[in-house]
Amino acid sequence: MPGPYVVPVHGDPELPKEVDVVVIGGGIIGVSTALELAERGHSVAVCEKGGIGHEQSSRNWGWVRISRRDPREVPLMAEALRLWNTLDARTGRATGYTRAGIIFACASDKEYAEHERWNRNLEGYQLDSRMLNKAEFKDMFPNADMDIKGALYTAADGRAEPQKAAPAIAEAAREKGATILTECAVRGIETTGGRISGVVTERGSIACSAVVLAGGAWSSLFSGNSGIELPQLKVLNSVLRTKPLEGGPEQAIWSDGFAVRKRQDGGYTIASGHENVVDIVPNSFRYARSFLPALKSEWRSLKFRLGGRFLDETRLPSRWTLDEPSPFEYNRVLDPKPSKQLSDKALANIKKAFPVFEKAEIAQRWAGYIDVTPDAVPVISAVDAIPGFHIATGFSGHGFGIGPAAGRLMADIVTGKPPIVDPHDFRFSRFSDGSKIELISGF
Protein backbone atom coordinates (compact mmCIF):
# COMPACT_ATOMS: atom_id res chain seq x y z
CA MET A 1 0.00 0.00 0.00
CA PRO A 2 1.88 3.12 -1.19
CA GLY A 3 1.92 6.00 1.24
CA PRO A 4 1.51 9.67 0.40
CA TYR A 5 3.94 11.33 -1.97
CA VAL A 6 6.65 13.06 0.05
CA VAL A 7 8.92 15.78 -1.32
CA PRO A 8 12.16 13.84 -1.92
CA VAL A 9 15.30 14.57 0.07
CA HIS A 10 18.44 13.01 -1.36
CA GLY A 11 20.85 11.79 1.27
CA ASP A 12 24.45 12.91 1.45
CA PRO A 13 26.87 10.38 -0.05
CA GLU A 14 29.63 10.62 2.58
CA LEU A 15 29.39 9.35 6.14
CA PRO A 16 31.11 11.82 8.49
CA LYS A 17 33.77 10.34 10.73
CA GLU A 18 32.80 12.50 13.69
CA VAL A 19 30.12 15.02 14.66
CA ASP A 20 28.94 16.60 17.89
CA VAL A 21 25.46 15.03 17.75
CA VAL A 22 23.88 12.15 15.85
CA VAL A 23 20.09 12.35 15.45
CA ILE A 24 18.44 8.99 14.82
CA GLY A 25 15.28 9.44 12.78
CA GLY A 26 14.40 11.79 9.93
CA GLY A 27 10.86 12.69 10.92
CA ILE A 28 9.80 16.21 11.86
CA ILE A 29 11.12 15.86 15.43
CA GLY A 30 14.54 14.66 14.31
CA VAL A 31 15.07 17.20 11.55
CA SER A 32 13.77 20.06 13.74
CA THR A 33 16.33 19.09 16.38
CA ALA A 34 19.04 18.97 13.72
CA LEU A 35 18.13 22.40 12.36
CA GLU A 36 18.29 23.93 15.83
CA LEU A 37 21.68 22.35 16.54
CA ALA A 38 23.12 23.32 13.16
CA GLU A 39 21.93 26.92 13.51
CA ARG A 40 23.81 27.07 16.80
CA GLY A 41 27.03 25.97 15.16
CA HIS A 42 27.08 22.33 16.25
CA SER A 43 28.02 19.58 13.81
CA VAL A 44 25.16 17.12 13.44
CA ALA A 45 24.26 14.09 11.35
CA VAL A 46 20.71 12.87 10.82
CA CYS A 47 20.54 9.11 10.20
CA GLU A 48 17.27 7.90 8.67
CA LYS A 49 16.74 4.22 7.84
CA GLY A 50 14.37 5.10 4.99
CA GLY A 51 13.45 8.50 3.56
CA ILE A 52 12.99 11.85 5.29
CA GLY A 53 9.47 12.13 6.69
CA HIS A 54 8.23 8.88 5.15
CA GLU A 55 6.45 7.54 8.22
CA GLN A 56 4.02 9.36 10.54
CA SER A 57 5.51 12.79 9.81
CA SER A 58 3.93 12.65 6.33
CA ARG A 59 0.87 10.56 7.24
CA ASN A 60 -0.76 12.73 9.92
CA TRP A 61 -3.70 15.09 9.53
CA GLY A 62 -1.57 18.22 9.10
CA TRP A 63 -3.12 20.05 12.05
CA VAL A 64 -1.06 22.67 13.89
CA ARG A 65 -3.06 23.15 17.04
CA ILE A 66 -2.89 24.33 20.59
CA SER A 67 -6.61 23.67 21.10
CA ARG A 68 -7.49 20.64 23.20
CA ARG A 69 -3.85 19.90 23.92
CA ASP A 70 -2.91 18.10 27.08
CA PRO A 71 -2.34 21.06 29.45
CA ARG A 72 1.23 19.84 30.02
CA GLU A 73 1.94 20.47 26.35
CA VAL A 74 0.37 23.93 26.11
CA PRO A 75 3.49 26.00 26.89
CA LEU A 76 5.55 24.10 24.32
CA MET A 77 2.79 24.31 21.72
CA ALA A 78 2.53 28.07 22.25
CA GLU A 79 6.19 28.26 21.27
CA ALA A 80 5.50 25.99 18.29
CA LEU A 81 2.83 28.35 16.96
CA ARG A 82 5.36 31.17 17.00
CA LEU A 83 7.94 29.03 15.21
CA TRP A 84 5.50 27.85 12.52
CA ASN A 85 4.66 31.45 11.73
CA THR A 86 8.22 32.08 10.51
CA LEU A 87 9.18 28.56 9.37
CA ASP A 88 8.82 29.19 5.62
CA ALA A 89 11.10 32.23 5.83
CA ARG A 90 13.53 30.38 8.11
CA THR A 91 13.84 27.37 5.82
CA GLY A 92 13.45 29.20 2.53
CA ARG A 93 10.82 26.65 1.52
CA ALA A 94 7.06 26.24 1.51
CA THR A 95 5.58 24.08 4.28
CA GLY A 96 1.98 24.94 3.41
CA TYR A 97 1.47 26.54 6.82
CA THR A 98 -1.48 28.87 7.19
CA ARG A 99 -3.32 30.06 10.28
CA ALA A 100 -6.87 29.12 9.30
CA GLY A 101 -8.31 28.10 12.69
CA ILE A 102 -9.53 24.80 14.12
CA ILE A 103 -12.98 23.97 15.47
CA PHE A 104 -13.94 21.23 17.93
CA ALA A 105 -17.67 20.61 17.74
CA CYS A 106 -19.51 19.81 20.99
CA ALA A 107 -22.34 17.31 20.68
CA SER A 108 -23.67 17.76 24.22
CA ASP A 109 -23.87 20.29 27.03
CA LYS A 110 -21.31 18.20 28.90
CA GLU A 111 -18.82 18.41 26.03
CA TYR A 112 -19.43 22.15 25.73
CA ALA A 113 -18.67 22.63 29.42
CA GLU A 114 -15.54 20.46 29.16
CA HIS A 115 -14.22 22.51 26.25
CA GLU A 116 -15.10 25.72 28.02
CA ARG A 117 -13.06 24.58 31.03
CA TRP A 118 -10.20 23.49 28.80
CA ASN A 119 -10.05 26.88 27.11
CA ARG A 120 -8.97 28.44 30.38
CA ASN A 121 -5.59 26.77 29.84
CA LEU A 122 -4.89 29.46 27.24
CA GLU A 123 -5.43 32.39 29.61
CA GLY A 124 -2.35 34.58 29.53
CA TYR A 125 -1.15 33.42 26.11
CA GLN A 126 -2.90 36.16 24.13
CA LEU A 127 -4.24 33.66 21.60
CA ASP A 128 -7.59 33.96 19.87
CA SER A 129 -9.63 31.03 21.22
CA ARG A 130 -13.28 31.16 22.28
CA MET A 131 -16.48 29.17 22.57
CA LEU A 132 -19.15 29.43 19.87
CA ASN A 133 -22.79 28.85 20.68
CA LYS A 134 -25.01 26.99 18.23
CA ALA A 135 -26.15 30.13 16.47
CA GLU A 136 -22.59 31.43 16.05
CA PHE A 137 -21.51 28.12 14.59
CA LYS A 138 -24.43 28.25 12.15
CA ASP A 139 -23.45 31.77 11.12
CA MET A 140 -19.91 30.58 10.41
CA PHE A 141 -21.09 27.50 8.47
CA PRO A 142 -24.55 28.33 7.08
CA ASN A 143 -24.60 25.26 4.83
CA ALA A 144 -23.66 22.80 7.57
CA ASP A 145 -26.16 20.29 8.92
CA MET A 146 -24.79 19.42 12.37
CA ASP A 147 -26.84 18.90 15.51
CA ILE A 148 -24.43 20.35 18.07
CA LYS A 149 -24.55 22.50 21.21
CA GLY A 150 -21.66 24.71 20.15
CA ALA A 151 -17.94 24.51 19.52
CA LEU A 152 -14.47 25.51 20.65
CA TYR A 153 -12.98 27.78 17.99
CA THR A 154 -9.27 28.57 18.11
CA ALA A 155 -8.44 31.02 15.35
CA ALA A 156 -4.76 30.91 16.37
CA ASP A 157 -4.53 27.29 15.19
CA GLY A 158 -3.49 26.38 11.69
CA ARG A 159 -2.55 23.70 9.22
CA ALA A 160 0.47 22.69 7.16
CA GLU A 161 1.38 20.04 4.60
CA PRO A 162 2.93 16.95 6.21
CA GLN A 163 4.47 15.82 2.91
CA LYS A 164 6.41 19.09 2.64
CA ALA A 165 7.31 20.16 6.18
CA ALA A 166 9.92 17.62 7.30
CA PRO A 167 11.74 17.73 3.92
CA ALA A 168 11.83 21.55 4.07
CA ILE A 169 13.31 21.51 7.56
CA ALA A 170 15.84 18.81 6.62
CA GLU A 171 17.08 20.75 3.61
CA ALA A 172 17.41 23.90 5.73
CA ALA A 173 19.41 21.95 8.32
CA ARG A 174 21.73 20.72 5.56
CA GLU A 175 22.25 24.29 4.35
CA LYS A 176 23.32 25.16 7.91
CA GLY A 177 25.92 22.38 7.86
CA ALA A 178 24.05 19.24 8.96
CA THR A 179 24.69 15.93 7.21
CA ILE A 180 21.48 14.22 6.06
CA LEU A 181 21.85 10.46 5.61
CA THR A 182 18.98 8.45 4.13
CA GLU A 183 18.81 4.66 3.75
CA CYS A 184 21.24 4.65 6.65
CA ALA A 185 19.96 2.77 9.69
CA VAL A 186 21.70 3.14 13.03
CA ARG A 187 22.28 -0.30 14.51
CA GLY A 188 23.16 0.94 17.96
CA ILE A 189 25.14 3.24 20.20
CA GLU A 190 28.72 2.94 21.43
CA THR A 191 29.92 4.08 24.84
CA THR A 192 33.27 4.77 26.45
CA GLY A 193 33.45 4.94 30.22
CA GLY A 194 29.66 4.67 30.27
CA ARG A 195 29.17 7.77 28.09
CA ILE A 196 28.09 8.05 24.48
CA SER A 197 31.10 7.94 22.17
CA GLY A 198 29.51 7.11 18.84
CA VAL A 199 26.99 5.16 16.81
CA VAL A 200 27.32 2.22 14.44
CA THR A 201 25.32 2.54 11.23
CA GLU A 202 24.88 0.05 8.43
CA ARG A 203 27.43 2.12 6.48
CA GLY A 204 30.00 2.45 9.26
CA SER A 205 30.66 4.26 12.53
CA ILE A 206 30.26 7.92 13.46
CA ALA A 207 32.01 9.24 16.55
CA CYS A 208 29.96 11.69 18.64
CA SER A 209 29.43 12.86 22.20
CA ALA A 210 25.62 12.99 22.07
CA VAL A 211 22.80 11.02 20.46
CA VAL A 212 19.14 12.01 20.06
CA LEU A 213 16.78 9.11 19.43
CA ALA A 214 13.81 10.50 17.47
CA GLY A 215 12.74 7.20 15.96
CA GLY A 216 8.98 7.49 16.33
CA ALA A 217 7.32 4.08 16.48
CA TRP A 218 10.73 2.36 16.35
CA SER A 219 12.15 4.07 19.45
CA SER A 220 11.18 1.42 21.99
CA LEU A 221 12.84 -1.36 19.97
CA PHE A 222 16.02 0.65 19.52
CA SER A 223 16.16 1.62 23.20
CA GLY A 224 15.66 -1.96 24.33
CA ASN A 225 18.79 -3.10 22.52
CA SER A 226 20.72 -0.61 24.64
CA GLY A 227 19.11 -1.82 27.88
CA ILE A 228 16.70 1.13 28.12
CA GLU A 229 13.05 0.29 28.88
CA LEU A 230 10.80 2.72 26.99
CA PRO A 231 7.05 1.98 27.35
CA GLN A 232 5.62 2.73 23.95
CA LEU A 233 2.94 1.21 21.73
CA LYS A 234 1.54 1.96 18.28
CA VAL A 235 -1.93 3.10 17.22
CA LEU A 236 -3.03 2.86 13.58
CA ASN A 237 -4.77 5.90 12.12
CA SER A 238 -6.31 5.79 8.63
CA VAL A 239 -6.68 8.81 6.35
CA LEU A 240 -8.08 9.62 2.95
CA ARG A 241 -7.61 12.68 0.79
CA THR A 242 -9.95 14.04 -1.81
CA LYS A 243 -9.36 15.72 -5.11
CA PRO A 244 -9.82 19.53 -5.09
CA LEU A 245 -13.31 20.50 -3.97
CA GLU A 246 -14.96 23.92 -4.09
CA GLY A 247 -17.14 25.18 -1.26
CA GLY A 248 -15.82 23.18 1.68
CA PRO A 249 -14.84 24.66 5.07
CA GLU A 250 -11.69 26.73 5.36
CA GLN A 251 -11.22 25.86 9.03
CA ALA A 252 -10.25 22.36 10.17
CA ILE A 253 -13.12 20.71 12.03
CA TRP A 254 -13.27 17.84 14.50
CA SER A 255 -16.46 16.10 15.53
CA ASP A 256 -17.40 12.68 16.86
CA GLY A 257 -17.96 11.46 13.32
CA PHE A 258 -15.10 12.97 11.32
CA ALA A 259 -12.02 15.18 11.27
CA VAL A 260 -11.40 17.29 8.17
CA ARG A 261 -8.63 19.64 7.04
CA LYS A 262 -8.39 21.64 3.83
CA ARG A 263 -5.25 20.92 1.85
CA GLN A 264 -3.05 23.36 -0.03
CA ASP A 265 -4.09 21.72 -3.31
CA GLY A 266 -7.76 22.45 -2.62
CA GLY A 267 -8.63 18.91 -1.60
CA TYR A 268 -9.36 17.71 1.93
CA THR A 269 -7.76 15.28 4.36
CA ILE A 270 -10.47 13.27 6.15
CA ALA A 271 -10.23 10.78 9.01
CA SER A 272 -12.29 9.42 11.87
CA GLY A 273 -12.65 11.94 14.66
CA HIS A 274 -12.05 9.45 17.44
CA GLU A 275 -11.72 5.84 16.25
CA ASN A 276 -8.32 4.16 15.80
CA VAL A 277 -7.06 0.60 15.38
CA VAL A 278 -4.74 -1.01 17.92
CA ASP A 279 -2.94 -4.15 16.80
CA ILE A 280 -2.37 -6.62 19.61
CA VAL A 281 1.36 -7.40 19.59
CA PRO A 282 3.82 -8.90 22.10
CA ASN A 283 4.53 -5.46 23.58
CA SER A 284 0.80 -5.09 24.31
CA PHE A 285 1.31 -7.63 27.09
CA ARG A 286 4.76 -6.40 28.05
CA TYR A 287 3.50 -2.87 28.69
CA ALA A 288 -0.07 -3.75 29.71
CA ARG A 289 0.33 -2.50 33.28
CA SER A 290 1.78 0.84 32.15
CA PHE A 291 -1.04 1.42 29.66
CA LEU A 292 -3.91 0.24 31.86
CA PRO A 293 -5.04 3.78 32.87
CA ALA A 294 -5.09 4.81 29.19
CA LEU A 295 -7.05 1.70 28.26
CA LYS A 296 -9.67 2.37 30.92
CA SER A 297 -10.06 5.94 29.74
CA GLU A 298 -10.00 5.49 25.96
CA TRP A 299 -11.25 1.95 25.29
CA ARG A 300 -14.41 3.16 23.51
CA SER A 301 -12.36 4.84 20.79
CA LEU A 302 -9.97 1.92 20.21
CA LYS A 303 -10.60 -1.04 17.93
CA PHE A 304 -8.37 -3.94 18.97
CA ARG A 305 -7.41 -6.60 16.46
CA LEU A 306 -5.23 -9.67 16.44
CA GLY A 307 -3.67 -10.36 13.08
CA GLY A 308 -0.53 -10.44 11.02
CA ARG A 309 1.12 -7.61 12.91
CA PHE A 310 1.42 -9.87 15.98
CA LEU A 311 3.47 -12.38 13.96
CA ASP A 312 5.52 -9.61 12.33
CA GLU A 313 6.58 -8.21 15.69
CA THR A 314 7.07 -11.65 17.20
CA ARG A 315 9.72 -12.28 14.55
CA LEU A 316 11.57 -9.04 15.33
CA PRO A 317 14.68 -9.67 17.41
CA SER A 318 14.80 -7.72 20.66
CA ARG A 319 18.60 -7.90 20.80
CA TRP A 320 21.24 -7.83 18.09
CA THR A 321 24.95 -7.11 17.85
CA LEU A 322 26.28 -4.07 16.06
CA ASP A 323 28.16 -6.11 13.47
CA GLU A 324 24.98 -7.70 12.11
CA PRO A 325 22.00 -6.20 10.25
CA SER A 326 19.42 -4.65 12.56
CA PRO A 327 15.62 -4.92 12.26
CA PHE A 328 15.59 -1.37 10.85
CA GLU A 329 17.37 -2.56 7.72
CA TYR A 330 14.62 -5.03 6.89
CA ASN A 331 11.71 -2.59 7.17
CA ARG A 332 12.66 0.82 5.82
CA VAL A 333 9.19 2.36 6.03
CA LEU A 334 6.14 1.40 8.09
CA ASP A 335 3.38 1.48 5.49
CA PRO A 336 0.35 -0.25 7.02
CA LYS A 337 -2.88 -0.97 5.19
CA PRO A 338 -5.53 1.66 6.01
CA SER A 339 -8.92 0.81 7.45
CA LYS A 340 -11.31 1.44 4.58
CA GLN A 341 -14.22 0.95 6.96
CA LEU A 342 -13.19 3.78 9.29
CA SER A 343 -12.30 6.26 6.55
CA ASP A 344 -15.47 5.48 4.56
CA LYS A 345 -17.50 6.03 7.73
CA ALA A 346 -15.81 9.40 8.26
CA LEU A 347 -16.50 10.40 4.66
CA ALA A 348 -20.16 9.39 4.99
CA ASN A 349 -20.45 11.45 8.18
CA ILE A 350 -18.95 14.55 6.62
CA LYS A 351 -21.30 14.24 3.65
CA LYS A 352 -24.20 14.46 6.10
CA ALA A 353 -22.68 17.43 7.89
CA PHE A 354 -21.52 19.29 4.77
CA PRO A 355 -23.54 18.25 1.70
CA VAL A 356 -20.90 19.79 -0.60
CA PHE A 357 -18.80 16.67 0.09
CA GLU A 358 -21.29 14.60 -1.92
CA LYS A 359 -19.19 15.80 -4.85
CA ALA A 360 -15.92 14.70 -3.25
CA GLU A 361 -13.76 12.25 -5.18
CA ILE A 362 -11.29 10.10 -3.25
CA ALA A 363 -7.75 10.59 -4.53
CA GLN A 364 -5.82 8.35 -2.12
CA ARG A 365 -5.92 6.46 1.15
CA TRP A 366 -3.10 5.71 3.56
CA ALA A 367 -2.42 4.83 7.18
CA GLY A 368 0.33 5.47 9.69
CA TYR A 369 1.43 4.27 13.10
CA ILE A 370 1.20 6.83 15.91
CA ASP A 371 3.76 6.24 18.67
CA VAL A 372 2.06 6.59 22.05
CA THR A 373 3.18 6.68 25.68
CA PRO A 374 1.10 5.63 28.70
CA ASP A 375 0.18 9.25 29.51
CA ALA A 376 0.03 10.44 25.87
CA VAL A 377 2.75 12.99 26.66
CA PRO A 378 6.06 12.83 24.77
CA VAL A 379 9.49 12.06 26.10
CA ILE A 380 11.89 14.94 25.42
CA SER A 381 14.71 14.15 27.77
CA ALA A 382 18.20 13.04 28.58
CA VAL A 383 18.56 9.43 29.74
CA ASP A 384 20.42 9.42 33.03
CA ALA A 385 21.61 5.82 32.69
CA ILE A 386 23.68 6.66 29.59
CA PRO A 387 25.17 10.18 29.69
CA GLY A 388 24.92 11.75 26.26
CA PHE A 389 21.89 9.68 25.21
CA HIS A 390 18.62 11.55 24.67
CA ILE A 391 15.11 10.56 23.60
CA ALA A 392 12.50 12.62 21.74
CA THR A 393 9.57 10.34 20.98
CA GLY A 394 6.08 9.23 22.02
CA PHE A 395 4.27 12.31 20.71
CA SER A 396 0.99 10.37 20.68
CA GLY A 397 -0.45 11.94 17.55
CA HIS A 398 0.58 15.48 18.49
CA GLY A 399 4.09 15.52 17.03
CA PHE A 400 3.56 17.29 13.72
CA GLY A 401 2.26 20.55 15.13
CA ILE A 402 4.57 20.66 18.13
CA GLY A 403 7.61 19.44 16.15
CA PRO A 404 9.54 22.70 15.64
CA ALA A 405 9.32 23.59 19.35
CA ALA A 406 10.11 20.02 20.43
CA GLY A 407 13.25 20.23 18.32
CA ARG A 408 14.23 23.48 19.97
CA LEU A 409 13.65 22.07 23.45
CA MET A 410 15.65 18.94 22.61
CA ALA A 411 18.52 21.08 21.32
CA ASP A 412 18.42 23.13 24.53
CA ILE A 413 18.69 19.96 26.62
CA VAL A 414 21.51 18.49 24.52
CA THR A 415 23.57 21.68 24.65
CA GLY A 416 22.79 22.60 28.25
CA LYS A 417 21.15 25.90 27.35
CA PRO A 418 18.21 27.35 29.32
CA PRO A 419 15.19 25.41 28.00
CA ILE A 420 12.51 27.10 25.95
CA VAL A 421 9.93 25.72 28.44
CA ASP A 422 10.19 23.71 31.64
CA PRO A 423 10.95 20.13 30.44
CA HIS A 424 9.92 18.46 33.71
CA ASP A 425 6.70 16.89 32.37
CA PHE A 426 8.61 15.38 29.45
CA ARG A 427 11.34 13.68 31.48
CA PHE A 428 12.05 10.03 30.67
CA SER A 429 12.53 9.17 34.35
CA ARG A 430 8.81 9.65 35.08
CA PHE A 431 8.27 6.05 34.01
CA SER A 432 10.69 4.68 36.62
CA ASP A 433 10.90 7.17 39.51
CA GLY A 434 7.55 6.32 41.09
CA SER A 435 5.70 9.27 39.56
CA LYS A 436 1.98 8.87 38.99
CA ILE A 437 1.41 8.38 35.29
CA GLU A 438 -1.74 10.31 34.55
CA LEU A 439 -3.66 10.36 31.29
CA ILE A 440 -5.77 13.48 30.86
CA SER A 441 -8.60 12.06 28.76
CA GLY A 442 -9.66 13.53 25.46
CA PHE A 443 -6.58 15.43 24.45
N, C-alpha and C positions, 0 to 999 in steps of 0.2 A: 504494500500500500504506500505509494509515494506521498511524501509529506509536502508541505507548502514550498513554493519556490523561494529560495533565500538568496539575496544578493551575494554573489560569490566573493570570497576572500581567498586569494592565493597565498599559500604558506611560504615563508622564507626558506630558501634551499639549504642554508648553512645552520648547523646546530652550534650555538655559542658554547665555548668551553666553560665560561664562568659568568654569572650575573649576580646581582644583589638578591633578587627575588624570582622564584619560579612560581607562576600561577598555573594551577592544574584545572583546566576547563575553560572553553571558549564561549560560554554563554554570556548573557549581559552582565552578570555579577563579576565573572572573571575578567572580561575586557574592561569593565568600568574600573576595577581595581588596578589593572595594568595602566590605564590612561592616567589615573591619579598619580601612580608611582613614577611613571615616565615624565609627567609634567613637573615633578619635584626633583628631577635629575637623577633618579635611581635607575640602574640597569635592570631590565625585567624581561623575562621570556614567558610567553603564554604557550602552553602545550595542550593541544586539543586532539583527542583521539580520532575525531571525524572532521567535520567542517564547522566553521564559526557560526554559532547560533542555530545549529541544525536540530536541536532537541527542543525542550520546552520554551526556550527563549524566542523561537519563531512560531510556536504552536499555540500560544496563549491568546486571550481575547483582545489584547492591545489596549487595555484600560490603564489609565494613569490616574489613580484615585487616592484621595485621602478619606473620602466618605466611607463609613462603616469599616474602617480599619480597626484592628485590635488596638485599644488605647495605648498599649506599650509601643506600638509602631508609629503613632501619630507624630512625635517630634521628628523622627527620621524621615517620614513621608513628607512633612512640611518642607524639609530641606530638599527632598527629591523634586518637589514641584518647582522650586526655585531653579534647580539645576536643569530640569527639562526645558524650562523657558529659554535657556541660552544654549542648549545642546547643539542645535544645528549650526550656530555661529562658531561654537567651540570646536566642533569636529570638521566644519567646512563641508558638511554633507546633510542631505535631507533624511530625517527620521520619520517624517509624517506627523510630527507632534502638532497638535492644535488644542487649545483650551476651549472645548465645546460644551462642557458640563456633563454630569452623570446624575441620573435619577433612580432612586430606589422606591418602587411603588409599595404601598402599604395596603394589604388586603383587609385588615381588621383594625379596630380601635386599639387593640393590644399592640399590634405592630407599629402603629402610628406613634403610640406613647413610647415604645422602645426606641424608635428612631429619634424621637424628640429628645429623649434622655441622652442618647449617644451624641447628638449634635453639640451638646455642651462640652464635649472633649475638644472642640475647636475654639472655644472661648480664649481670646488672647492672641490668636494667630492671624487675625485680620484677613480671614478668607471668607469669600462669599458662599455661605451655606445656610439654607433655611428650609423650613417645612412649608409645603404647599397643601392647602386644603383641596377638597374634591373639585370645587369650582375653579380654583387657580390652575389645577392640572388640566382641566377641560379647556380652559382658555389657551393654555400652552399647546395642547394637542387636540384641536377641535374635531379632528376626524378619527380620534381614537375611540374604541369601544371597550373600556376597561371598568369593571365594577370594583372600585377601590375607595378607601377612606381618605387618601391623600398620598403624599410622597415626600421623601427627603431629596432636596435638589441642591447639589453642590456645583455651582457655576465655576468654581476654581479648579474642578477636575477636568481631565482631558483624555486624549487618546493619541496613540502613535502606531506606527506600523512595525509589528514584531519582525517581519522579514527584512527590514532595513536597519533597525536600530543597532543591534549588536555588531553587524558588519561595519556600520559607520563609526562606531566607537573603537573597534579594533583597528581600522585603518588610521584613525587619528592617533591612537597609541603608537602605531608603527612610525608615523611621521615624527613623533616625539622621541623616537629611539628604541621603542620596544621591539623585540623579536616575536613574530607571530608564526607559530609552528602548527600546521594542520597535518592530519594523518600521522600524528606523533603521540602515541599513548605513553603516559608515565607509568612504569611498572611499580615503582615504589620509591621511598625516600632512603637516604643514607645519613647516618649520624656519626659524629666523632666526639667522644667524651660526653655522649648523651644529647648533644645538640645537632640540629640540622647542619649538614655539610654538603648536601647535594641531592640530586634525584637521578634515577636511572630510567631512561626512556628506551623505547624500542629501537631508537637510532643512535643510542649512546648516552653517556653521562653528562650532566651539567652541574658544575660546582655552584653552590649558593649558600647563603647564611639564613635564608628564610624561604618558606614555602606557604602558599595560600591554596588550600583545597577548595575549589569552587566547582565541584563535579556534579552538582544537581543530584539526580536520582542515583548516581553511581557513588556518591560520597561515602555511604555507609560501608559498602564493599571495600573501597580503597582503604578507609580508616582501619577496618578490621584486620587487614593484612599487616598493619603496623602496630597492632595490639591496642587500638583505640576503639572503644565501644560507643558507636553513634546511633542512637535509636532513631530510625528513619524508615518510613514506608512510602509506597507509591500509590497514587490515586489517578485513575484514567479519566481524562476529560475529552469529550468528543465535540468537534466544531464543524460547521459548514460555512461556506461563503457563497454569496450570490453574485451574479453578474450585476453590473450597474443598474440601479433602480431609481427612478425619479419619484419624489414625493414622500420619501420615508423620513423618519425623525433625524434631526441633526444631533441631538443629545444621545448618549448611550443610556439604555434603560435596562433595569433589572426588575423582574417580577418573579413570582412563584413559578410561572410557566415558561419563561424564556429570559435570555439575556441577549441584547442586540447592540452592535456598535457599527456606526458608519465607517466605511473604509475610504482611504484616499482616492481609490479608483472609482468611487461612486457606488460600489456594492456594499454589502453588509456581512459582518461576521455574526453568526447566530449560534447559540448553545443553550443547553438547559440552564435554567436559573439556579437550580439547587441539587440536581441529581448527578451523581458520579458513580463510576464503576470501581470497585476494589477487588483486585485479584487476590485470592488466598494463595500465599506462597510460604515457604519455610520461615521467613522472617516474621510473618503474621503471628506465629506461635512464639517465636523467640522474643518479640517485643510486645506480646499481648498485654502483660501487666502495665507497661508504660503507657499504652494507648487505650487502656480501659476507660478512663474518664472521657476521652474524645469519642469513643464508641457509644457510651451511654448518652452523650449529648447529641451526636449527629447521626445516629443509626438510621433515622427515617430518610435521610438524603443519600444513603450509601447503598449501592446494589452489589452484594458480594457474589463472586462467582469462583468456581473451582474448575480450572481448565488447563490448557497447555502451558500457561505461564508458570504454574507450579512446577512442572517438569523442567522447564527451561532454567528456572532458578535453582532447582535441586542439582542440576548438572554443573552449575557454576562452582568452581573451587573457591573456598574461603581463604585459602592460603596458597601462596606460590612464591618461588624464589625469583630473584631479580635477573637471573640469567636465562629465564624461560619466558615464553610469551604469556602475557597476562590476559584475563578475561576481556579487557577493554580492546584488545586487538582482534577479537573474534566477533564483536558487535559494535561497529563504529557509530551507529545511530539507532537509538530506540525509536522505532516507527510502528507503533501498535495499530491494529485495525480499529477504526472508530465504531462506536455504537450507532448504527443507522436508526435504531428504534428511538434512542434518546434525542438525536438531532432532528429526526422527522417530527417527533412530538413537539419539540420546541418551535419548529417551523409552523406546524399546524396552529399552535397557540398564538404565535405572533400574527398569523393571518386573521385570527378572530379579533385580536386587539387592534391591529392596523390593517384594514382591508386592502391597502395598496400593495401589501406583500402577496396578494393573490397572483400578482404578475411576476413575482420573483422567480428567477431561474437559478437552479443550483449549479455553481461552477466547479466546486470541489468540496471534498470532505477530508478531514484528517483527525488524528487524535494525538495526545501527548501525555506523558507521565509527569504528574506534579509530585515533587518531593516534599513530604510532610513530616513534621515533628509532633511529638505528643501534645504540645500546647499550641501548635500552629503558629509559633513564633520562630523566626530564623535563628541560627547560630552564626554570629559574627564575632569571632573570638580567637584569642591565642589558646593553645592547648598546653596546660602547665606541665604535663608529663613529658613532653618533647619540646624543649625550648627552641623557638624558631619555626614551629609548626603552627599553622593557623587554619581555621575552617570558616567558610562563608557558604552556608547551604541551608536547606530546610525552609525555604521561603513560603511553602504551603500555598502556592497559587498567587502570591502577592509580589513575586520577585521582579516582574517586568517593570512595573511602575516605580518601585522603590530602588531599582538597580543602581542608578547613578549615585544616589546617596549612600547605599550600602557599600559601593566601591570606595567612596571617599572615607567612610568610617573604617573600612578594613585597612586602607592605606594609612590612616592615622594610627591604628593599633600596631601595624607592622613597623612603622617608623618611630613610634613612641611620641608622636605629636599630640597636643591636646585634642581629644575627639570631638567631632562635629556635634554629637549628642552623647549623653550618658550611655555607655554600652552595657550597663549592668544587666538589663533584661535579656540581652543576647548572649550572655556568657555560656560557654560550653559546660562549665562545671555545674550548672544548675541541675543537670541530670544525674549527678553523683554526690552532691554535697548535702543532700537531705532536704533541699528546697521543695516546697509544694509546687507540683507541676499543675498549673491551672489553665484550662481551656475556657476562654471567654466566648461563649457560643454565638454563632451567627456572623462572625467577622472573618 
